[in-house]
Amino acid sequence: MLTRFLIFISFVFTFSSIIAEDWTIDPERRSWVLSANHPSTDFPIQNLPYGVFKRKNSQETPRIGVAIGNQILDVKRCVQEGLLKNLPKETQLALMEPTLNAFMNLDKRQWKATRHSISGLLDESNPTIQDHQRLKRALLVDMRKADMLMPAEIGDYTDFYSSINHAQHIGKMFRPNNPLMPNYRHLPVGYHGRASSIVISGSDIRRPKGQVLAAGASAPQFQTSDKLDFELEVGVFIGKGTPLGEPIPIAEAKEHLFGIVLVNDWSARDIQKWEYQPLGPFNGKNFATSISPWVITFEALKPYKIPGPPRSHDDPEILAYLQPKDDAAYNIFLEVAISSEKMREQNEKSVVITRTNFSDMYWTFAQMLTHHTCGGCNFKAGDLIASGTVSGEKIDCLGCLVERGAFTKEPLRLPDGSRRKFLEDGDEITLRAFCKKPGYPRIGFGECCGVIKR
């Protein structure tokens, strides 16, 4: 017992010493939450993503939680029980809030200190919670008994176009001889999306209505979209905000990036096709954007960091303000699965239709943020930036259905015998992501799901 107590004491750090060394990603560490030690879990002790939840069928207020195995650690209750009293009062108050915004707006030192404290509480050598049944019952919630909510109040949302493979595939369909626009290799292309229609994973997606110009027609009709598509994307939540008029230098961009989620930027291609010139997407994309509930921190992703996107000798030199100061890309494996209503009725599993990797992106989140702010645009904690559709080079690596048109005219075939050029009512799309590396645990992102409804 003395040995266990001494090990426990080693986790009690001051605010300055707790951030001295990042032992939280040590691949040998284990948690007393046994499900977190299973090789297939998305949420080992090395991950510890943040989310917002409430217990099912309860009247409790939304609260911040941390995913560990198949459980959620109630962080608000941890503060109330005095288990995080080593953190500054400002941090403790932020962790009591019903969204992550206040916590996101703290500086990186406080994010790191909080992660270290929570990681220490969950370590297999720490008896604080695991030896006290009352605390266990109060602090741990089975994920099946929780409703996941929006992790933050998203004030603004910007969607980029940073996959060069996707840009080339789409470009070839309309401009075979010149698929990339002249600006693409010089700056991260983006547009302002609609924050109000961002929804949490599991929300139904209503098929939108809008103006559609039928083939051969001279005038549009107002109708329900029949060319509904998904888009596989990765999003980053902005942390500490910035004042209006102050750009974020590339060397400081990572200080403002809190964590990442999966994003499905649902798109009505027939509405989009008619409306997008000359100002870009509008009603074809503003009806729904789904995000996954767990925000994966960059501390958890450190072992999976890789050199930034490669540039060929034909590429122009990037202007100085966008030149990265260190490796800023991540080796994230992504996949998309689909199940029709008929497949689910017959208890058939969903089928994976896309496997790709985030390392193929041409621009990094740091470059996107720096370019976004170069003219003085300000950001607030909880703002969301999305990568744009993530696609590889081949047909089985595409991040949306419309992109298949660059490869084949044949529709996608599903196990139930049906075919898809676009999504049908009852179709469920599930995005998944994970990081893996020899000698390190699998770091999962959870799922981002949505079912098409009329």
N, C-alpha and C positions, 0 to 999 in steps of 0.2 A: 504493500500500500504506500510505503514511503517513496518507493521508486516512481510509482504513478503520480504521486503528489509533486515530486521534483520535476517530472516531465511537464506536468500541468503548469507549474510555476514558470517554466521556460516560455510559455505562450503569453504571459502577462507582460506586455511591453509598454513603454511610454510612447507617446505620440511620435517622438523623433526616432526612437530605436526600432519601432515597428515597421518602418519603411526602409530600413537599411539594407535588407537583403530579401530577394523574392524567393523564399523557400516554398511558396504556395504551389508552384508548378513542378516541384520535385516528383518525378514519375513513380517513385517508390512509396509515396504516401498513401495511406488508406483511411477510410472513415469508419466510425462505429455504426453509421447507417449502412447496413450490409448491402443493400441494393446498389449503392454507389460504387461498390467494388467489382461489380459484374462487368466483364469485358465489353458487353454490348450496350451498356447504358450510355445515354447521351450526356448524363450529368454526374461524372465522377467528382471527387473532391478537388481536382485540379481545374474544374470548370467554374462552378458557382455563379451562374448568370442571375441577373435580377429580373423580377417581374412584379406585377400587381395582381392580387387575387382577393377573393373572399370565400369563406366556407359556404358550401351549398346549403340552401334552405335556412340561411341565418340572416339576422338583421345587422350583422357587424358591418362596420365601414370598410371600404377597400383598404388594403394594406400592402406594404412592400414585402416580398418574399424572395428567398433564394432557393433555387432548385438543387437538390442533392439526391441522387438516385431517383427513386419513384416518390420522393417526399418533397414537401415545401417547408423550409424553415421560416417561421413567422418572425420577421425581423423587428416589426413593431413591438411584439411581445418580448423579444430579447432585450430591447431597450427598457421596457417597463419592468422587467425582472432584474435590471441592473447588470446584465451580462456584457454590455458594451460601454460601461462607464469610463473605460480608459480612453474613449474617443472624445474629442472636443464637444462641448455642448451644442455648438452649431450643427455638427454632424449628427448627433443624436436626435435633434429636433427635425432635421431633414428626413431621417429614417422613420419618423412617426407620421409623415405626410401620406395622403391617399394616392399620390402619384410619385414618380421618380424625379419630377422637374427640379425640386429644391436640391436634391442630392446631386443631380447632374450638374447643377450650377456651382457646386463646390469645386475646389481645385484638385488637381491630380493627386496631390499628397494625401488628401482626405479620402479619395476613392481607394487609394492603395492601402491606407491604414485600416479602413473598414473591411476590405477584402481579407487582410491578414487576421483581423480579430475574428471574423466569422469562420475563416478557414481553421483557425486554432480551436474554436469551439467544437468543430465537427471532426477533428482529428481523432483517430482511434485511441490515442494515448491520453485524451483529455476526459476526466471523469465528471466534469461539471454538469452536463446534461445527461449523459448516458447512464450514470449511476442514480439518477433521480427520476422516478417514474412520473411524478407530478409534472416536472418540467418537460419531460418527453411528450406527455399527452398534450400539454399546453402549447408547445413550440412546433411540433411536427404535424403536418397535415398531409394525408394521402392525396396525391394528385387527382385521383378519381373522385375525391370528395370536395374539390375546389373548382370554382369558376374563375377562369383567367380573364382579366380585364385589360384595357389599354394601359401599357406601361407608363405613358406620359400624355399630358395634354400637348398635342402637336399644333404649334402655332402656324408654322409654315412648312411647306413640302416642295422640294425641288427634285425633279427626275432628270438624270443625265443619260448619255448615249455612249457609254465608255467602252463597249465591246466592239473592237474593230472587226471581228468576225461577223457579228450581227449587222454592223453597218454595211459591210461589203456584200453580205447575202441580200439584204433588202435593196441596196443600191443596184445590184445586178439585175433585179427584177424590173427596175424602171429605167436604169441608165447602164446598159450592159457594157458600154465602152468607157464609162467613167463612174464607177460605183461610189467612190468616196468624194464628198464635196471638198473643195480646196482648203477649207479651214480645219478639217477633221484632225490632221496630225499636228496642228499648232495649238489647239485649245480644247478643253473638255466642253462638248456641246451639251446644253441642258435647257430645260423649260420649267416654268413654275406650274406645279400641280395643285390639286385641290385638297387641302388638309382636312376639311370637314367631312369628306367621304372615306377617310381611312378607317378601316374596321379591323377588329381582332380576328385571328384565325378561328374558324368555326362558324362565322357569320354567313348566312345565306346571301347569295349574290343575285340580285334581281336583274333580269335581262332588260336593258334600257331601250327607250324609244328615241327616235330622232329623225332627221332628214336623211334619206337614202336616195341616191341616183342610180336607178337600175340600168343595166347594160342596154345601150341603144336608146335610152330615154333622153328627152331634151329638158325635162324638168324633174325635180326631186319629189318624193312622196314622204309623208310623215308616217313612220311605221316602226314596229318592233325589230330590233337588230336580229338578223339571222346569221351573222358572221362574228360571233363572240369568241374571243381568244384569251389565253392566259399569257403572262410574261414572267419568266423566272428572273428575279432580281435580288440583290442584296442591298440592304439599307443601313445607314449609320445614323445614330442619334447624336446630335450636337450636345456637348457638355456645357462648359462655362460660356456664357454669352459674351458678346462684344458690343461696344458702342457704335452708333452710326458714324460713318466717316473714317473708321480705323480698320484698314485691311489686316488680314492675318498672314504673316510671312510663312513661306513653306516650311521653314525650320521650326515654327511654333504650331503648325496646324495640328499635329498629333496631340497637343495639350488640350485641344478643344473637341476631340473625338471621344465620346463616352463608350459606345459599344454598338454592336451590329445585330440586325434581325434579318429574317427572310421577308421578301416583299413580292407579292403578286399584283402587278399593275394591270388588272383586267382591262381589255380593250375591245371595243366594238368596231371592227375593221371597216364595215360598210359605212357607218356614220363618220368615222375618221377619214376615210378616203375622200368623201365629198366636202368636208369642212376644213381640212388641214391647211390648204393654201389661202393666203400667204403666211399666216401667223402660227401654224402648227396645230397640235391636238387641242380639242376643247371638250365637247359633249361625248366624244368617242372614248374618253378616258376618265372623265370626272365623276362617274357614277359609283365607282367602288375601287378601292385599293386595299388588299389584305396584308396584314403583317403578322409574323409569329409573335407569341407572347413573351418569350424569354430573350433578354438583351445580353448577348455574349460580350464580355469585357475584353479589351485588348491585352490585359494582363494574362488572361487565360490563353490567348492566341500567340503569345511570344514564341513558344517552341516551333510554331508553324509559319513563322515569318520567312519570306524568301525575297530575293532581289526583285526590284521593280520591273515593270513590263519591258521586254527587250525592244530595242530600236534597230532597224536594219540600216545599212549604209545609205540607202535611198531616202530614209526619213530625214526631214529637216531638223536642225538643231532646235531643241526646246528653248524658248526664251528664258532668261535667267530667273525670273520670278517663279517659274514652274519647275525648275530643276530640283529634283529630290535631294535631300541631304543624307538620307540613309535608306536602307531597304524598307520598303513600305507596302509590299504586296504580301498576300497570305495564300497558303496552299489549302484552299477550301473546296472540298468535293461537293457537288450539287446534283440533285436529281429531281425529276418530276414524274409523278405517278398519276394515272387516271383510272377511275372506275365508273362505269355507266350504272344507271339505276337498275338495269336488268342484271348486271354482274353482282351487285349487292344483294338483290333479291335471291339470287342463286348461290349466295355465300361464296362467290369467287373473289379472290384477292385482287387488289388493284395491280395494274401492270405499269412498270417503269418504262416511260417512253423517251426519256432524256437523261443522259449522264454527261456532265461537263465539269469544268473547274474554274474557279474565280481567278486563278493566276493568269488566265488568258486575256484579262482586261488590259486595255491600252492606257488607261488613266487610273491613278490611284485616288482614294478618298481624300488624301492630303492635297493632291493637286486640284481636285474638284472644289474643295473648300477654299483654298487659296485663290483660285480663279473667281469663284463666286463673290469673294469679298474684295477683290482687287480694286474695284471702283468705290469702295466704302460701304457696301451693303452690310448691315448689321445682322447678327444672329442672336437668337434666344435659346436658352436651355430647353431641350425637348424638340427643337426643330429637326426635321428628318430630311436626309439626302439619300436618294436611291441611285443605284449604279446604272440603271438601264438594263435591258435584256442581256443576260449572260449566255453567250453561245460559243461553242467550239467550231472546228472547221468542217466536221462531217455531219451527215444527216441525223445521226443518233445523238448529237451533242447540241441540238438547237433549243433555244429558250422560249420558243413560241411556235404556234401552228402555221401562221402565215408564212414564216420563213422557209417552210418546206417547199414553197413554190420555186425557190432558187435551185432545187435539186430534182424535184419530181412533180408530176401532175397527179400521181396516185394518192388517194386518201390514206390516212392512217387506219390500220385494221386492228380491232379490239378482239379479245378472246371470245366475246359473246357473238361474234360474227358481224357486228355492226362496223361501219366505217365513219371516219371523221375527217372532214376538211376544217371544220370549226366545231365548237362545243355545242352540245345539245342539252335541252332541259333534263335535269337529273344527274348530269355528269358531275363528278367530284374530282377536283384537282388538288393534289397534295405535293407541296414542295418540302424537300428535306435537305439538310446539309450537315457535314461533319468534317473534322480535321483528323488526320492520322499521320503517324510518323514512327518508324521503328524505335522501340524503346520507350515510347510515350503512350499514354492512354488516349482512347478515342474521345474527342471533344465534339459533342453533338449540339445542334441548334434547336432541336425539337421539330415541330411540323408547322406548316402554314397551309390550312385547308379552306376550301370553299365549295359549296354545292350550287349549281345553277338553277334558279327558280324563275318562273315566268310571272 
